Structure formats: structure tokens, C-alpha cells
Amino acid sequence: MKKYIIIFFLLCLDSSLFSQAPKIKFEHISLEQGLSQTSILDIVQDEKGFLWFATLDGLNKFDGYKMTVYSNNPDDTTALSDNVLNSLLVNRFKGEETFWVGTAGQGLCKYNKIHDNFTTFAHQRENENSLSSNKITGLLGKGASIWVGTQAGLNKFDVETQTVKRFIFNKTGVEKDDINYITGISGDKFGNIWVGTNAGLVKIEKSGKINYLENIANLGNQKISAVYAEKADKIWLATSKGLFFLDTKSRQLKK
């Protein structure tokens, strides 16, 4: 009899714990709450807890109660340079946090907290120290460096000197436009930068050496949609053939 009483007690206890589990609550933020556009391409949170949304019609900052919208103004050089945004980045260097916005056609913007405005860094045809393209496709912060992916190459932006080092890839057997269309950037614990492109995966070593990883099994020159480097020795790759991870020790590609 005692056995059945104990089982009944455990069942009741389990049910009670389950009923007390916290319920997940979703809050819908829409145009009615001040969102400038419902197509969100990127989201980040800064050190003060503000949420920033990159949309197809401006930059939105949400403080938990109200939305502040930043838009382009052709008559104001300190305004956001474009209303169509692709990427956002919160970066920390020397104890200071900086916020960056990658636009779809008007370069890279840095948010100035004190003045609540923006500084724009754009491609200049005759200046090799400028971005290789104004169409920003991805951002990665590494302290003093902001890695900027574009539709025409990868750029390493020095936040102190505000100069740019361009990485223009040349890979045998593929179109230059494809290998230089950057689709994703991620950094691993060893200081390597992993770059997804429209024609395969590229690894930039800490030394600056460029490796084209076309010999990885089943990868070839296929389009990489996204890249993520884990703390472990794995590089996750979203591709047209599914999700894979690259074991960097064995150099094996696995599903």
C-alpha cells in the first residue's frame, strides 16, 4: 500500500511543479507601437538595454516603452545615410561601446551617442583606404577592428585610424564577383576570420594569410548563406544544401 501512496505523491508533486513553471509571454511590436517598418533584417542590444532594429525603412530604437526612429535626411550629413539597412553591430574597444549600422547602398554608419547623430564611411572610387562597396552585407567586431562584408569584397576597418584594408579574393575557377560577394563573417577563438561568400568558404588567418577551402568534402564552390564559429573547434555553415559544421581539427564537413 505504501508503494502506491509514494507513487501517487510523486505524480502529484510532478504535476504541481509543472503547473508552477513560468509561462512564456510574447509581446507583438508593430507599426501601432511606432515601428517604422515590419521587415526586420537585424537586431542588437546595447549596454543600456536598448533594442535596435534594422528595417527596410529606417533604424528603430526601443527602450521598452517607446520607439525612436532614425531616418535619412538628404539635407543633413549627420543623419543616417540610408533608410534600407542590412546589418547592425555593437562593438567594445578599450572599455567603450560603439554602435555601427551597415546600409544596403550608402556605406557604414557609426552612431554618435553624445550628439545623437551619425558619421558615415563610404566607398570612394579613387581612394583605396575607403570601403570596397557601399552595399554592406555583414559586420563583425573584433576590438580595434570592424570587419565589413560587402557585395564587392571584405574590409577591415581600423576604428582608431579610420582607415580600411581591403581583401579582394581571387579564386581559380569562379567568378570574381561571386567570391567577393560576402554573405557572412565570424571569428574563432584563435583569431581567424571565416568568410562566407556566393562561391564557397574563405579563411583569413590571424597572420593575414588567405585560404580558399574548396577542397573540403561536399562544400566546393557552393553559396554560403551564413557562418558561425563556435568556441569549440566547429564552424557552422548554412548552405543551399543544408546545415553543416566544419570540424577544424579533422577538416571534415559533417551534417
C-alpha positions in Angstrom: 0.0 0.0 0.0 2.9 2.4 0.9 4.3 1.8 -2.6 1.2 3.2 -4.3 0.9 6.1 -1.9 4.5 7.1 -2.7 3.9 6.9 -6.5 0.7 8.9 -6.1 2.6 11.6 -4.1 5.4 11.8 -6.8 2.8 12.2 -9.6 1.1 15.0 -7.7 4.4 16.7 -6.9 5.5 16.5 -10.6 2.1 17.9 -11.7 2.4 20.7 -9.2 5.9 21.7 -10.3 4.8 21.6 -14.0 1.8 23.9 -13.2 4.1 26.4 -11.5 6.6 26.6 -14.4 6.9 30.1 -15.7 4.8 30.9 -18.7 6.5 32.4 -21.7 4.8 35.6 -22.8 5.2 37.2 -26.2 4.7 40.8 -26.9 3.9 41.9 -30.5 5.7 45.1 -31.6 4.2 46.5 -34.8 3.5 49.7 -36.6 1.0 50.7 -34.0 3.8 50.7 -31.4 5.9 53.0 -33.6 7.9 50.6 -35.6 8.8 52.2 -38.9 8.6 49.0 -41.0 7.7 45.4 -40.3 10.6 43.8 -42.2 13.4 43.4 -39.7 16.8 42.4 -41.0 18.9 42.6 -37.9 18.5 43.1 -34.1 21.1 44.0 -31.4 21.0 45.2 -27.8 23.4 47.8 -26.4 24.9 48.1 -22.9 22.0 50.3 -21.7 19.5 47.6 -22.7 18.1 49.4 -25.7 17.0 47.2 -28.6 17.9 48.4 -32.1 16.1 47.1 -35.2 17.4 47.4 -38.8 14.5 47.7 -41.1 13.7 48.4 -44.8 12.7 51.9 -43.7 15.0 53.3 -41.1 16.7 52.4 -37.8 14.5 51.8 -34.7 15.5 52.1 -31.1 13.2 50.6 -28.5 13.5 51.4 -24.8 10.8 49.0 -23.6 8.1 51.7 -23.8 8.5 53.8 -26.9 10.2 53.6 -30.3 12.6 56.2 -31.7 13.1 56.1 -35.4 16.2 57.4 -37.2 15.8 58.1 -40.9 17.8 59.5 -43.8 17.7 63.3 -44.4 19.4 64.3 -47.7 19.9 67.8 -46.3 21.7 66.6 -43.1 25.2 65.0 -43.5 25.0 63.7 -39.9 21.7 61.8 -40.4 21.5 58.1 -41.2 22.9 57.7 -44.8 20.2 55.3 -46.0 16.8 54.0 -44.9 17.4 50.4 -46.1 19.6 48.6 -43.6 21.2 45.2 -43.6 23.4 44.8 -40.5 23.9 46.1 -37.0 26.9 45.8 -34.7 27.7 46.6 -31.1 31.4 46.6 -30.6 33.6 47.2 -27.5 37.1 48.6 -27.6 39.2 50.0 -24.7 36.1 49.9 -22.4 34.0 51.9 -24.8 31.0 50.6 -26.7 30.3 51.7 -30.2 27.3 51.1 -32.4 27.5 50.5 -36.2 25.0 50.3 -39.0 25.5 48.6 -42.3 23.3 50.1 -45.0 22.1 48.5 -48.2 23.7 51.1 -50.5 25.1 54.0 -48.7 28.0 52.7 -46.7 28.8 52.2 -43.0 27.4 54.5 -40.3 28.7 55.0 -36.7 26.3 56.2 -34.1 27.5 59.2 -32.0 25.9 58.9 -28.6 26.6 62.4 -27.4 25.2 64.2 -30.4 22.6 61.5 -31.2 23.7 61.5 -34.9 25.8 59.5 -37.3 29.2 59.6 -39.1 29.2 57.8 -42.5 32.1 55.9 -44.0 31.6 55.3 -47.7 33.3 53.9 -50.8 35.3 56.4 -52.8 36.3 55.4 -56.2 39.9 56.8 -56.2 40.6 56.0 -52.5 41.8 52.5 -51.7 41.6 53.4 -48.0 37.8 53.5 -48.3 35.3 50.7 -48.3 35.3 48.5 -51.4 31.5 48.9 -51.8 28.6 50.9 -50.2 26.4 47.8 -50.0 27.1 46.3 -46.6 26.2 42.6 -46.2 27.7 41.8 -42.8 29.6 43.2 -39.8 31.9 41.6 -37.2 33.5 43.5 -34.3 37.0 42.5 -33.1 38.1 45.2 -30.7 40.1 47.7 -32.7 38.9 46.3 -36.0 35.4 46.2 -37.6 35.2 43.6 -40.4 32.8 44.8 -43.0 31.4 42.5 -45.6 30.2 44.0 -48.8 28.9 42.9 -52.2 32.4 43.7 -53.6 34.9 42.3 -51.1 35.7 42.2 -47.4 37.1 45.2 -45.5 39.0 45.6 -42.2 38.2 49.0 -40.7 40.5 50.3 -38.1 38.4 52.2 -35.5 41.4 54.3 -34.3 42.9 55.5 -37.6 39.5 55.2 -39.5 41.4 53.6 -42.4 40.4 50.5 -44.4 42.3 47.4 -45.6 40.6 45.7 -48.4 40.5 42.0 -49.0 39.7 41.2 -52.6 39.5 37.5 -53.3 40.7 35.7 -56.4 39.8 32.1 -56.6 40.6 29.9 -59.6 37.5 28.6 -61.4 34.9 31.0 -60.0 33.7 34.4 -61.0 35.4 37.3 -59.1 32.0 38.9 -58.4 30.8 35.7 -56.7 33.8 35.1 -54.4 33.7 38.7 -53.4 30.0 38.8 -52.6 30.3 38.4 -48.8 27.3 36.6 -47.1 28.6 36.1 -43.6 31.5 36.7 -41.3 32.5 35.1 -38.0 35.7 34.9 -35.9 37.0 31.9 -33.9 38.9 31.8 -30.6 42.3 31.6 -32.5 41.9 34.9 -34.2 40.9 33.5 -37.6 38.2 35.1 -39.6 35.7 32.8 -41.5 34.0 34.4 -44.5 31.0 33.0 -46.3 30.6 34.0 -50.0 28.5 33.3 -53.0 31.3 30.9 -54.1 32.4 29.0 -51.1 34.2 29.5 -47.8 37.3 31.6 -47.1 39.5 31.6 -44.1 41.7 34.5 -43.2 44.3 33.5 -40.6 45.4 35.8 -37.8 48.6 36.3 -39.8 46.6 37.6 -42.7 47.1 34.6 -44.9 44.0 33.7 -47.1 42.9 30.1 -47.5 40.2 29.1 -50.0 38.5 26.0 -48.6 37.2 24.4 -51.8 38.7 21.0 -51.1 36.5 20.4 -48.0 34.3 17.4 -48.8 30.9 18.3 -50.3 31.5 22.0 -50.0 33.1 23.0 -53.2 32.1 26.5 -54.5 28.5 26.4 -53.3 26.9 29.5 -51.8 27.3 30.0 -48.1 24.3 31.8 -46.6 25.6 32.2 -43.0 28.7 31.4 -40.9 29.1 30.9 -37.2 32.3 30.0 -35.3 31.7 28.2 -32.0 34.0 28.4 -29.0 34.7 24.7 -29.7 36.5 23.7 -32.9 33.4 23.9 -35.1 32.4 26.3 -37.9 28.7 26.1 -38.6 27.7 26.7 -42.3 24.3 27.4 -43.7 24.3 26.4 -47.4 22.0 25.7 -50.3 22.4 22.0 -49.5 21.6 22.3 -45.8 23.3 23.0 -42.5 26.8 21.7 -42.0 29.6 22.0 -39.4 33.2 22.0 -40.2 35.5 20.3 -37.7 38.6 22.5 -37.9 40.8 19.8 -36.4 39.9 17.0 -38.9 38.9 19.4 -41.7 35.9 17.2 -42.2 32.5 18.6 -43.1 29.6 17.0 -41.3 25.8 17.4 -41.2 
